[in-house]
Amino acid sequence: MGRWVRPEVYPLLGAMGFVTSMVVFQLTRNALLNPDCRISKENRKMGILENEEEGEKYAQHNLRKYLRTRPPQVMPSLNRFFSEEEH
């Protein structure tokens, strides 16, 4: 390892590694699952793709379905603690 790799740098390396993995995941997801991205030769030949069902499936993925059932709060217990009236 080089001279600049010190223990103080490890959190930065961890954060950059995490962000890089998120970018790679999103790019791969878009390239492979996005209905507007045409990789196969058959899809590229078509002028307009009629794939409303595939687009809906891409837009309404499992994480979004899960988050719809959750309250739109970051820390619900902390919000309850500060919003309750003291008796």
C-alpha positions in Angstrom: 0.0 0.0 0.0 1.1 3.6 -0.6 2.0 6.2 1.9 -1.4 7.9 1.7 -3.3 4.8 3.0 -3.6 5.5 6.7 -6.4 4.6 9.1 -7.9 8.0 8.7 -8.6 7.2 5.0 -10.5 4.0 5.6 -13.9 5.6 6.2 -13.5 7.6 2.9 -12.5 4.4 1.1 -15.6 2.6 2.5 -17.9 5.4 1.5 -16.5 5.6 -2.0 -16.7 1.9 -2.3 -20.4 1.9 -1.2 -21.3 4.8 -3.6 -19.5 3.1 -6.5 -21.4 -0.2 -5.9 -24.7 1.8 -5.9 -23.8 3.4 -9.2 -22.8 0.0 -10.7 -26.1 -1.5 -9.5 -28.2 1.3 -10.9 -26.4 1.3 -14.3 -26.8 -2.5 -14.5 -30.4 -2.3 -13.6 -31.1 0.3 -16.2 -29.2 -1.5 -18.9 -30.8 -4.9 -18.3 -34.3 -4.1 -17.1 -35.3 -0.7 -18.5 -37.8 -1.2 -21.3 -36.4 1.9 -23.1 -32.9 0.5 -23.3 -32.8 -1.7 -26.4 -29.9 -4.1 -26.4 -31.3 -7.0 -28.4 -31.3 -6.7 -32.2 -35.1 -7.5 -32.4 -36.0 -4.6 -30.1 -33.7 -2.2 -32.0 -35.4 -3.0 -35.3 -38.8 -1.9 -33.9 -39.5 1.8 -34.1 -41.8 2.0 -31.1 -42.0 -0.6 -28.5 -45.5 -1.4 -27.2 -44.6 -2.5 -23.7 -46.8 -0.6 -21.2 -46.9 -3.7 -18.9 -43.1 -4.0 -18.9 -42.7 -0.3 -18.2 -45.2 -0.5 -15.3 -43.3 -3.5 -13.9 -40.0 -1.5 -14.1 -41.5 1.6 -12.5 -43.4 -0.1 -9.7 -40.6 -2.4 -8.4 -40.7 -4.2 -5.0 -38.9 -1.5 -3.0 -41.5 1.1 -4.1 -44.3 -1.3 -3.3 -42.9 -1.9 0.2 -42.4 1.8 0.9 -46.0 2.6 0.0 -47.1 0.6 3.1 -44.7 2.5 5.4 -45.4 5.9 7.0 -43.6 8.7 5.3 -41.3 9.4 8.3 -37.6 8.9 8.7 -37.7 8.3 12.5 -41.3 7.6 13.6 -40.4 6.9 17.3 -38.5 10.2 17.5 -41.3 12.0 15.9 -43.8 10.5 18.4 -41.6 11.4 21.3 -41.4 15.1 20.4 -45.0 15.4 19.3 -46.7 13.9 22.4 -48.0 16.4 24.9 -46.5 16.1 28.4 -49.0 15.5 31.2 
